[in-house]
């Protein structure tokens, strides 16, 4: 276990559970947004437009909206990689917005629940980055 003195000095033992959890979340929340964002352009994983609440498509066409979402997600990944103290909370807020959209849409409560778990993970990364990020 590391001490507060080690945390203040920025030295961590790679085998500590807290640091390993931080590293796993840091990698996951760097990679996942980039993959999801890129797929908004290619559609290999799913048809993302099916997850948009009708109120969103009154503002702009679904395809255009998804391209914008893709760009935001592609930018979020590197932000988490470089500045996890900021990026993690942005990803958490983004996921909460997605949950709101899914609840408005209805019928995708399972995905909303999964995204709640992801939002909690992103929040945990933000908190852990307070200790482990330089």
C-alpha positions in Angstrom: 0.0 0.0 0.0 1.3 3.5 -0.8 1.4 6.3 1.7 0.2 9.8 1.4 3.9 10.8 1.2 4.3 8.6 -1.8 1.2 10.1 -3.4 2.6 13.6 -2.8 5.9 12.7 -4.3 4.2 11.1 -7.4 5.8 7.7 -6.9 3.6 4.7 -7.1 4.1 1.0 -7.0 2.6 -0.5 -10.1 1.3 -3.5 -8.1 -1.0 -1.5 -5.8 -4.6 -2.2 -6.4 -5.6 1.5 -6.5 -3.0 2.3 -9.2 -3.9 -0.7 -11.2 -7.6 0.3 -11.1 -6.6 3.8 -12.2 -4.5 2.4 -15.1 -7.4 0.1 -16.2 -9.9 2.9 -16.2 -7.5 5.4 -17.8 -6.9 3.0 -20.7 -10.5 2.0 -21.1 -11.9 5.6 -21.0 -9.2 6.7 -23.5 -9.9 3.9 -26.0 -13.7 3.4 -25.8 -14.7 6.9 -26.7 -12.4 6.9 -29.7 -13.8 3.6 -31.0 -17.4 4.6 -30.4 -16.8 8.0 -32.0 -15.1 6.6 -35.0 -18.0 4.1 -35.4 -20.4 7.0 -35.8 -18.8 7.5 -39.2 -18.6 3.9 -40.2 -21.4 2.1 -38.5 -19.7 -1.3 -38.0 -20.9 -1.7 -34.4 -24.5 -0.6 -34.8 -26.9 2.0 -36.3 -26.4 4.7 -33.8 -29.3 6.8 -35.1 -31.7 4.3 -33.6 -30.7 5.5 -30.1 -31.8 9.1 -30.7 -34.9 10.5 -29.1 -37.2 12.2 -31.5 -36.7 15.6 -29.8 -33.1 15.5 -30.9 -34.0 14.9 -34.6 -36.2 18.0 -34.6 -33.1 20.1 -34.1 -31.0 18.6 -36.9 -30.9 15.5 -39.0 -30.0 12.3 -37.1 -27.0 11.6 -39.4 -25.5 15.1 -38.9 -26.1 14.9 -35.2 -24.3 11.6 -35.0 -21.3 12.9 -36.9 -21.0 15.7 -34.4 -21.3 13.2 -31.6 -18.6 11.1 -33.2 -16.2 14.1 -33.3 -16.9 15.0 -29.7 -16.2 11.4 -28.6 -13.0 11.1 -30.7 -11.8 14.3 -29.0 -12.8 13.0 -25.5 -10.6 9.9 -25.7 -7.3 11.8 -26.1 -8.4 14.4 -23.5 -8.8 11.6 -21.0 -5.4 10.3 -22.0 -3.7 13.6 -21.5 -5.8 15.3 -18.8 -7.7 12.6 -17.0 -8.6 15.0 -14.2 -10.7 16.9 -16.7 -11.5 14.4 -19.4 -13.0 11.8 -17.0 -15.6 14.2 -15.7 -16.4 15.3 -19.2 -16.9 11.7 -20.3 -19.1 11.2 -17.1 -21.3 14.1 -18.0 -21.5 13.0 -21.6 -22.6 9.6 -20.5 -25.3 11.1 -18.3 -26.5 13.1 -21.3 -26.7 9.8 -23.3 -28.7 8.3 -20.4 -31.1 11.2 -20.5 -31.6 10.8 -24.2 -32.2 7.0 -23.8 -34.8 7.6 -21.1 -36.6 10.1 -23.3 -36.5 7.6 -26.1 -37.8 4.7 -24.0 -37.3 1.0 -24.6 -33.5 1.1 -24.1 -33.4 1.0 -20.4 -30.8 -1.8 -20.4 -28.4 0.3 -22.3 -29.2 3.3 -20.0 -28.3 1.1 -17.1 -25.1 0.0 -18.7 -24.2 3.6 -19.4 -24.9 4.5 -15.8 -22.2 1.9 -14.9 -19.9 3.5 -17.4 -20.6 7.0 -16.0 -19.8 5.7 -12.5 -16.5 4.3 -13.8 -15.7 7.6 -15.5 -16.4 9.4 -12.2 -14.2 6.9 -10.4 -11.4 7.6 -12.9 -11.8 11.3 -12.2 -11.5 10.8 -8.5 -8.5 8.4 -8.8 -6.8 10.8 -11.1 -6.7 13.3 -8.3 -4.3 11.0 -6.6 -2.5 9.2 -9.5 -2.4 11.7 -12.3 0.5 14.1 -12.6 
